[in-house]
């Protein structure tokens, strides 16, 4: 019925409105949805939807194992060094002749890292191979003249020198050798400032510096050293020095202070300890100080006293033990007590003839 009415109305409306197809009049209910004469067949709202691309077929998985990575193919070879000495954490503060009685960590854990060194670590040192040459090429060349020494000293002895290494309570350590050679790349000499326990025996420090690096001490003033690299030094031919990745734990050594001093009874030892605690302190040592004159002062004091006391209340406990060990060997004397930062030293049984000498 509705379709017939619309068909009968078309002739009367045709005079004032343009002719539309019947389908347009049937399906356009409002002005908003009415089709436009200028609509194109590719209008975006009515454009055909693009077909989604078909997924690519995955290649069949091969049953063979994947190729190994580059890291797995080439494992780094261990370092090989031609240096003729055993590698230790500290060369100047340890005595190879004293054997430890125990370890605080398993000796199989090398501080150089697993498989990074072709030397075996025994808990204290990495022993040199038998194939290592005993002689190194001399790079010092001709001795320096006085004018050359004075020029180098004036250039490197000042505190504002950029080529400086601080030598602390660890003494001449293994990684310090690498630092010295790195400085020698751009400087002819290295300034070393020594502090702490190693300054008790500066001769020992100078010996190990020259022996382990191949250089020459050209200047020494109290705790300041200048280490010269040599005339024929070439950074490209420098020795290979593998670096320690961590500080190994110190082994356990025999007890330093015995309950009863050698040559005395228990009562005599106790009486010496009490007398030492009540005597005035010979010296007061500071933390990381310069102890160059301590050995000479102790020797002079033993000329008139048999027991002396050193005040180390501001020094670490571990440093007190190291000071006692060095004084025992250098003076020589016998440490009989370490208590509350105080070191009590006994001269020992010394005859009158040896005391006069």
C-alpha positions as CSV (number, residue, x, y, z in Angstrom):
1,X,0.0,0.0,0.0
2,X,2.8,2.4,0.9
3,X,4.6,1.6,-2.3
4,X,1.6,2.5,-4.4
5,X,1.1,5.9,-2.7
6,X,4.7,6.8,-3.3
7,X,4.4,5.8,-6.9
8,X,1.3,8.0,-7.3
9,X,3.0,11.0,-5.8
10,X,6.0,11.0,-8.0
11,X,4.4,12.9,-11.0
12,X,3.4,15.8,-8.8
13,X,6.8,16.1,-7.1
14,X,8.8,15.7,-10.2
15,X,8.1,19.4,-11.2
16,X,9.9,20.9,-8.2
17,X,12.4,18.2,-7.2
18,X,14.8,16.1,-9.2
19,X,13.9,12.6,-10.0
20,X,15.3,10.0,-7.7
21,X,15.3,6.3,-8.1
22,X,12.6,4.6,-6.2
23,X,15.1,2.6,-4.2
24,X,16.6,5.9,-2.9
25,X,13.2,7.1,-1.6
26,X,12.5,3.8,0.1
27,X,15.7,3.4,2.0
28,X,16.5,7.0,2.8
29,X,14.5,7.7,6.0
30,X,16.2,11.0,7.0
31,X,18.1,13.9,5.5
32,X,21.3,12.8,7.3
33,X,21.3,9.4,5.7
34,X,20.1,10.5,2.3
35,X,22.6,9.7,-0.5
36,X,24.3,12.5,-2.3
37,X,24.5,12.9,-6.0
38,X,28.2,13.5,-5.8
39,X,29.0,10.3,-3.9
40,X,31.7,8.2,-5.6
41,X,31.7,4.5,-5.6
42,X,35.1,4.4,-3.7
43,X,33.8,6.5,-0.8
44,X,36.0,5.7,2.3
45,X,33.1,4.7,4.6
46,X,32.0,2.2,2.0
47,X,35.3,1.3,0.5
48,X,36.0,-2.4,0.3
49,X,38.0,-3.9,3.1
50,X,41.4,-5.1,2.1
51,X,41.9,-8.8,2.6
52,X,44.3,-9.8,5.4
53,X,47.6,-11.3,4.1
54,X,47.9,-15.0,4.6
55,X,50.4,-15.9,7.2
56,X,53.6,-17.3,5.9
57,X,54.3,-20.9,6.4
58,X,57.0,-21.5,9.0
59,X,60.0,-23.5,7.8
60,X,60.1,-27.0,9.3
61,X,62.3,-27.3,12.3
62,X,65.4,-29.3,11.8
63,X,66.2,-31.9,14.2
64,X,69.9,-31.1,14.2
65,X,71.4,-29.0,17.1
66,X,71.8,-25.2,16.6
67,X,75.3,-24.0,15.8
68,X,77.3,-23.0,18.9
69,X,77.7,-19.4,19.7
70,X,80.8,-17.5,19.1
71,X,81.6,-17.3,22.8
72,X,81.4,-21.1,23.0
73,X,83.5,-21.6,20.0
74,X,86.5,-19.5,21.1
75,X,87.3,-19.7,24.8
76,X,89.9,-17.3,26.0
77,X,93.3,-18.8,26.5
78,X,94.9,-18.4,29.9
79,X,97.5,-15.7,30.4
80,X,101.1,-16.6,30.1
81,X,103.7,-14.4,31.8
82,X,107.5,-14.8,31.5
83,X,108.2,-13.1,34.8
84,X,110.6,-15.3,36.8
85,X,109.0,-14.9,40.3
86,X,106.0,-16.4,42.0
87,X,102.9,-14.2,42.0
88,X,101.8,-13.2,45.4
89,X,99.3,-10.6,46.7
90,X,102.0,-8.6,48.5
91,X,105.7,-9.0,47.9
92,X,107.1,-6.8,50.6
93,X,104.8,-7.7,53.5
94,X,104.9,-11.5,53.2
95,X,107.7,-13.9,53.9
96,X,107.8,-17.0,51.6
97,X,109.9,-18.9,54.1
98,X,107.0,-18.9,56.7
99,X,104.5,-21.6,55.9
100,X,100.9,-21.1,56.9
101,X,99.1,-23.6,59.1
102,X,95.7,-23.2,57.6
103,X,93.6,-21.3,55.1
104,X,90.5,-19.1,55.5
105,X,89.3,-20.1,52.0
106,X,89.9,-23.1,49.8
107,X,93.2,-22.9,48.0
108,X,91.6,-24.0,44.7
109,X,90.0,-20.5,44.4
110,X,92.5,-18.5,42.5
111,X,92.3,-14.7,42.8
112,X,93.2,-14.4,39.1
113,X,89.9,-16.1,38.2
114,X,89.1,-19.6,36.9
115,X,91.2,-20.6,34.0
116,X,92.7,-17.1,33.5
117,X,96.3,-18.0,34.4
118,X,98.6,-20.9,33.4
119,X,100.0,-21.0,36.9
120,X,98.5,-23.0,39.8
121,X,97.4,-21.1,42.9
122,X,98.4,-22.9,46.2
123,X,96.6,-20.6,48.5
124,X,99.5,-18.2,49.0
125,X,101.1,-17.7,45.6
126,X,101.0,-18.8,42.0
127,X,104.2,-20.7,41.4
128,X,106.3,-19.8,38.4
129,X,106.6,-22.4,35.7
130,X,109.8,-24.3,35.2
131,X,109.9,-23.1,31.5
132,X,110.0,-19.5,32.5
133,X,113.3,-17.8,31.7
134,X,115.3,-16.8,34.7
135,X,116.9,-13.7,33.0
136,X,115.0,-10.7,31.7
137,X,116.3,-8.4,29.1
138,X,117.9,-5.3,30.6
139,X,116.0,-2.2,29.7
140,X,117.9,0.2,32.0
141,X,120.7,0.9,29.5
142,X,123.5,3.2,30.3
143,X,123.5,4.8,33.8
144,X,122.0,8.3,34.0
145,X,124.2,11.3,34.4
146,X,123.9,13.6,37.3
147,X,122.3,16.3,35.1
148,X,119.7,13.8,33.9
149,X,118.9,12.6,37.4
150,X,118.5,16.1,38.6
151,X,116.1,16.9,35.7
152,X,114.0,13.8,36.4
153,X,113.9,14.5,40.1
154,X,112.8,18.1,39.6
155,X,110.1,17.0,37.3
156,X,108.6,14.2,39.3
157,X,109.3,14.7,43.0
158,X,106.7,17.4,43.7
159,X,103.3,16.5,45.3
160,X,101.4,17.7,42.3
161,X,102.9,15.1,40.0
162,X,100.3,13.3,37.9
163,X,102.3,10.1,37.8
164,X,102.0,9.1,41.5
165,X,101.1,5.9,43.2
166,X,100.2,5.6,46.9
167,X,101.8,2.6,48.6
168,X,99.7,1.7,51.7
169,X,99.7,-1.0,54.3
170,X,99.6,-3.7,51.6
171,X,103.1,-2.8,50.5
172,X,104.3,-3.7,47.0
173,X,101.2,-5.6,45.8
174,X,100.9,-7.6,42.6
175,X,98.4,-5.2,40.9
176,X,100.7,-2.3,41.7
177,X,103.1,-3.7,39.1
178,X,100.5,-3.2,36.4
179,X,99.8,0.4,37.6
180,X,103.5,1.2,37.4
181,X,103.8,0.0,33.8
182,X,100.7,1.9,32.9
183,X,102.3,5.1,34.2
184,X,105.6,4.3,32.4
185,X,103.7,4.5,29.0
186,X,103.6,8.3,29.2
187,X,106.2,9.1,32.0
188,X,109.8,8.2,32.4
189,X,109.5,7.9,36.2
190,X,106.8,7.2,38.8
191,X,106.5,9.0,42.2
192,X,105.6,6.6,45.0
193,X,104.3,7.9,48.4
194,X,104.7,5.2,51.1
195,X,102.6,5.2,54.2
196,X,101.8,2.8,57.0
197,X,103.5,-0.5,58.0
198,X,105.8,-0.8,54.9
199,X,107.7,2.4,55.9
200,X,109.3,0.5,58.8
201,X,111.6,-1.1,56.3
202,X,112.1,1.1,53.3
203,X,115.1,-0.9,52.1
204,X,112.8,-3.9,51.6
205,X,110.3,-1.8,49.6
206,X,113.0,-0.4,47.3
207,X,114.4,-3.9,46.7
208,X,111.0,-5.4,45.7
209,X,110.2,-2.4,43.5
210,X,113.4,-2.8,41.5
211,X,113.3,-6.6,41.4
212,X,109.7,-7.0,40.3
213,X,109.5,-4.1,37.9
214,X,113.0,-4.0,36.4
215,X,113.2,-0.2,37.2
216,X,115.7,1.8,39.2
217,X,115.2,4.0,42.3
218,X,116.8,7.4,41.4
219,X,115.5,9.4,44.4
220,X,114.6,8.5,48.0
221,X,113.6,11.0,50.7
222,X,112.0,9.6,53.8
223,X,108.9,8.0,52.4
224,X,109.0,9.4,48.8
225,X,110.5,7.4,46.0
226,X,111.1,7.9,42.3
227,X,111.2,4.8,40.2
228,X,112.9,5.2,36.7
229,X,111.8,2.9,33.9
230,X,115.1,2.8,31.9
231,X,116.5,4.2,28.7
232,X,115.5,1.2,26.5
233,X,112.0,0.8,27.9
234,X,109.3,0.1,25.3
235,X,105.7,-0.1,26.3
236,X,105.0,-2.5,23.4
237,X,107.4,-5.1,24.8
238,X,106.5,-4.7,28.4
239,X,105.9,-8.0,30.4
240,X,102.5,-9.5,30.7
241,X,101.1,-9.0,34.2
242,X,97.7,-10.7,34.8
243,X,95.6,-8.7,37.3
244,X,94.2,-10.2,40.5
245,X,90.4,-9.9,40.5
246,X,90.0,-9.8,44.3
247,X,92.2,-9.7,47.4
248,X,92.7,-13.3,48.7
249,X,92.1,-13.9,52.4
250,X,95.2,-14.0,54.5
251,X,96.3,-17.5,55.5
252,X,96.5,-18.6,59.1
253,X,100.1,-18.4,60.5
254,X,101.5,-19.6,63.8
255,X,100.8,-17.7,66.9
256,X,103.0,-14.6,67.3
257,X,102.9,-14.2,71.0
258,X,103.6,-17.3,73.2
259,X,102.1,-17.7,76.6
260,X,105.6,-18.0,78.1
261,X,108.5,-16.1,76.5
262,X,111.5,-18.1,75.5
263,X,114.0,-18.4,78.3
264,X,111.6,-17.2,81.0
265,X,109.1,-18.8,83.3
266,X,105.4,-18.0,83.4
267,X,105.8,-15.7,86.5
268,X,108.7,-13.8,84.9
269,X,106.8,-13.3,81.7
270,X,103.8,-12.0,83.6
271,X,106.0,-9.6,85.6
272,X,107.5,-8.2,82.3
273,X,104.1,-7.7,80.8
274,X,102.8,-5.8,83.8
275,X,106.0,-3.7,84.0
276,X,105.7,-2.9,80.3
277,X,102.1,-1.7,80.6
278,X,103.1,0.6,83.4
279,X,106.1,2.2,81.7
280,X,105.7,5.4,79.7
281,X,105.1,4.9,76.0
282,X,108.2,5.3,73.9
283,X,106.3,6.5,70.8
284,X,102.7,7.1,69.8
285,X,102.0,5.8,66.3
286,X,99.3,7.2,64.1
287,X,97.2,5.4,61.6
288,X,98.8,5.2,58.1
289,X,101.7,7.3,59.4
290,X,105.4,7.3,58.5
291,X,107.4,4.9,60.7
292,X,110.8,5.4,59.2
293,X,112.6,6.1,62.5
294,X,110.7,3.6,64.7
295,X,113.3,0.9,64.4
296,X,116.2,3.2,65.3
297,X,114.3,4.6,68.3
298,X,113.5,1.1,69.6
299,X,117.2,0.0,69.3
300,X,118.4,3.1,71.2
301,X,115.8,2.5,73.9
302,X,116.9,-1.1,74.4
303,X,120.3,0.3,75.3
304,X,119.0,1.4,78.7
305,X,115.7,-0.6,79.1
306,X,114.8,-4.2,78.7
307,X,111.0,-3.6,78.2
308,X,109.4,-0.8,76.2
309,X,105.8,0.1,75.2
310,X,104.5,1.5,71.9
311,X,101.2,3.3,71.9
312,X,99.2,2.1,68.9
313,X,95.7,3.0,70.1
314,X,94.9,4.8,66.9
315,X,96.2,2.0,64.6
316,X,94.2,-1.0,63.3
317,X,94.6,-4.2,65.3
318,X,95.9,-6.0,62.2
319,X,98.5,-3.3,61.7
320,X,99.7,-3.7,65.3
321,X,100.4,-7.3,64.6
322,X,102.3,-6.5,61.5
323,X,104.4,-3.8,63.3
324,X,105.3,-6.3,66.0
325,X,106.4,-8.9,63.4
326,X,108.6,-6.4,61.6
327,X,110.2,-5.0,64.8
328,X,110.9,-8.6,65.9
329,X,112.9,-9.2,62.7
330,X,114.5,-5.7,62.3
331,X,115.5,-4.7,65.9
332,X,115.5,-7.7,66.9
333,X,113.3,-8.2,69.9
334,X,110.5,-10.4,71.3
335,X,106.9,-9.2,71.3
336,X,105.3,-10.4,74.6
337,X,101.9,-8.6,74.6
338,X,99.4,-7.0,72.3
339,X,96.6,-5.5,74.4
340,X,94.2,-2.5,73.9
341,X,96.4,-1.0,71.2
342,X,99.6,-1.4,73.2
343,X,102.7,-3.3,72.0
344,X,105.0,-4.5,74.7
345,X,108.5,-5.5,73.4
346,X,111.2,-7.3,75.3
347,X,114.8,-7.0,74.5
348,X,115.5,-10.7,75.2
349,X,118.3,-12.4,77.1
350,X,121.3,-10.3,75.9
351,X,124.7,-10.7,77.4
352,X,126.8,-7.8,78.6
353,X,129.4,-8.2,75.9
354,X,126.8,-8.1,73.1
355,X,125.1,-5.1,74.7
356,X,128.4,-3.1,74.7
357,X,129.0,-3.9,71.1
